[in-house]
Amino acid sequence: MPDGNILYSPGDCTFFGINGHEPPQLDGEWCGKIHIIYPGQPGVFKTVAKGVRNSQQMRLYDGNTRLAFMDIGGV
C-alpha cells in the first residue's frame, strides 16, 4: 500500500474441493480474510474483509479508500 502497509490474503487454508467451512466467517480465525499488516509493528494487523476464499488479485481505488479483489471461488 502507498503508506508502506501490506495487504495480505492467506486463502481459506483448505484444499480444492471443499467449501472452506467456518473459518472465513469467524473473527478469531486468520484464514479466509484479507488483512492489513503493519510492518513497523510486529504482530499487529487488521482484518479488512472476511469470507474470502482464494483472492488472486487486489487493487486500491478512489484515493486508496476502496479495495477491489478477485476471488476464484471454488467447488
C-alpha positions in Angstrom: 0.0 0.0 0.0 1.2 3.6 -0.5 1.7 4.0 3.2 4.0 1.0 3.4 1.5 -1.3 5.0 0.8 -4.7 3.3 -2.5 -6.2 2.1 -2.4 -10.0 2.5 -4.8 -12.8 1.9 -3.8 -16.2 3.2 -6.6 -18.0 1.3 -9.0 -20.4 3.0 -6.3 -22.7 4.3 -8.1 -25.8 2.9 -7.6 -27.9 -0.2 -9.5 -28.0 -3.5 -13.0 -29.5 -3.5 -14.3 -28.4 -0.1 -16.4 -25.4 0.8 -14.0 -23.5 3.2 -16.1 -24.3 6.3 -16.4 -21.8 9.1 -13.0 -20.0 9.4 -13.7 -17.4 6.7 -16.7 -16.1 8.8 -15.1 -16.3 12.3 -13.5 -13.2 13.6 -10.9 -15.1 15.6 -9.5 -17.1 12.6 -6.7 -15.9 10.3 -7.8 -17.8 7.1 -10.4 -16.7 4.6 -9.8 -13.0 5.1 -7.9 -10.0 3.7 -5.7 -8.4 6.3 -3.6 -5.2 6.5 -0.2 -5.9 8.1 1.7 -3.1 9.7 5.4 -3.8 9.1 6.6 -1.3 11.7 4.5 -3.0 14.4 5.4 -6.7 14.7 2.3 -8.9 15.3 -0.2 -6.1 14.5 -2.7 -6.5 11.8 -6.3 -5.5 11.0 -8.9 -7.7 9.1 -10.5 -5.6 6.3 -12.6 -8.3 4.6 -13.8 -11.8 5.6 -15.5 -14.6 3.7 -12.7 -14.6 1.1 -11.7 -18.0 -0.3 -8.8 -17.5 -2.6 -8.0 -13.9 -3.5 -6.0 -13.8 -6.7 -5.7 -10.0 -7.3 -6.1 -6.9 -5.2 -6.2 -3.2 -6.2 -6.9 0.0 -4.3 -9.2 2.6 -5.9 -10.7 6.0 -5.2 -7.6 7.5 -3.5 -6.8 4.2 -1.8 -10.1 4.1 0.1 -11.7 1.2 -1.7 -10.3 -2.3 -2.2 -11.3 -4.5 -5.1 -10.3 -8.1 -5.3 -10.9 -11.1 -7.5 -11.8 -14.4 -5.8 -11.7 -17.6 -7.9 -14.4 -19.2 -5.8 -14.3 -23.0 -5.7 -16.2 -26.2 -5.9 
